[in-house]
């Protein structure tokens, strides 16, 4: 896990759950809180695996920094694969995350 902001030339990454406002309105807190917790756990694990730095997170959005573009791309691949494999609640459908 990286606790320090990378320096020099860095790659910045922004993520968010597609249509999250609509999902919160339609599904409510009972469904979306566990969805958000799973999403956050998956993204943070992938970030840690690729030595990313969490600049900020708010709601379902992350702002991350990586020392190299290659690490950022590996983060995206790992995170998207983990998100695709996760057993989301049926009512939530397939959660899509933009990166």
C-alpha positions as CSV (number, residue, x, y, z in Angstrom):
1,X,0.0,0.0,0.0
2,X,1.3,3.4,-0.9
3,X,0.8,6.1,1.7
4,X,2.8,8.8,-0.2
5,X,1.7,10.9,-3.2
6,X,3.8,10.0,-6.2
7,X,6.1,12.7,-7.5
8,X,7.5,13.7,-10.9
9,X,5.5,12.6,-13.9
10,X,2.4,10.9,-12.5
11,X,-0.8,9.4,-13.9
12,X,-4.1,10.6,-12.5
13,X,-7.2,8.4,-12.4
14,X,-10.8,9.3,-11.7
15,X,-13.6,6.7,-11.2
16,X,-17.3,6.8,-10.5
17,X,-20.3,4.4,-10.7
18,X,-22.2,5.1,-13.8
19,X,-25.7,6.4,-13.0
20,X,-25.2,6.2,-9.3
21,X,-27.7,9.0,-8.5
22,X,-30.4,7.1,-10.3
23,X,-29.4,3.9,-8.6
24,X,-29.6,5.5,-5.2
25,X,-33.1,6.9,-6.0
26,X,-34.4,3.6,-7.5
27,X,-32.8,1.1,-5.1
28,X,-32.5,3.1,-1.9
29,X,-29.9,3.0,0.9
30,X,-30.6,-0.6,2.0
31,X,-29.3,-1.9,-1.4
32,X,-26.8,0.8,-2.3
33,X,-24.8,1.0,0.9
34,X,-23.5,-2.6,0.6
35,X,-23.0,-2.0,-3.1
36,X,-20.9,1.1,-2.3
37,X,-18.9,-0.8,0.4
38,X,-18.1,-3.6,-2.0
39,X,-17.2,-1.1,-4.8
40,X,-14.9,0.8,-2.4
41,X,-13.2,-2.4,-1.2
42,X,-12.6,-3.7,-4.7
43,X,-11.1,-0.4,-5.9
44,X,-8.9,0.1,-2.9
45,X,-7.5,-3.4,-3.1
46,X,-6.6,-2.9,-6.8
47,X,-5.1,0.5,-6.0
48,X,-3.0,-1.0,-3.2
49,X,-1.9,-3.8,-5.5
50,X,-0.6,-1.3,-8.0
51,X,0.9,1.2,-5.5
52,X,-1.7,3.9,-6.2
53,X,-2.3,6.8,-3.9
54,X,-5.8,7.8,-3.0
55,X,-5.9,11.6,-3.4
56,X,-9.5,11.8,-2.5
57,X,-12.8,9.9,-2.5
58,X,-16.3,11.2,-2.2
59,X,-19.5,9.2,-2.5
60,X,-18.8,6.7,-5.3
61,X,-15.9,8.6,-6.9
62,X,-12.2,8.1,-6.5
63,X,-9.3,10.4,-7.4
64,X,-6.1,8.3,-7.6
65,X,-2.5,8.9,-8.5
66,X,0.0,6.4,-9.8
67,X,3.7,6.7,-10.4
68,X,3.4,5.2,-13.9
69,X,0.8,5.0,-16.6
70,X,1.5,1.2,-16.7
71,X,0.5,0.9,-13.0
72,X,-2.7,2.9,-13.7
73,X,-3.6,0.6,-16.6
74,X,-3.0,-2.5,-14.5
75,X,-5.2,-1.0,-11.8
76,X,-8.0,-0.5,-14.3
77,X,-7.7,-4.0,-15.6
78,X,-7.6,-5.6,-12.2
79,X,-10.5,-3.4,-10.8
80,X,-12.7,-3.9,-13.8
81,X,-12.2,-7.7,-13.8
82,X,-12.9,-7.9,-10.0
83,X,-16.0,-5.7,-10.4
84,X,-17.3,-7.9,-13.3
85,X,-16.8,-11.1,-11.2
86,X,-18.5,-9.7,-8.0
87,X,-21.9,-11.1,-7.2
88,X,-23.9,-7.8,-7.0
89,X,-27.4,-7.9,-5.6
90,X,-29.8,-8.9,-8.4
91,X,-31.8,-5.7,-8.0
92,X,-28.7,-3.7,-8.6
93,X,-28.0,-5.4,-11.9
94,X,-24.4,-5.1,-13.2
95,X,-22.7,-2.2,-11.6
96,X,-20.6,-0.2,-14.2
97,X,-17.7,1.9,-13.1
98,X,-16.1,4.5,-15.4
99,X,-12.4,5.0,-15.1
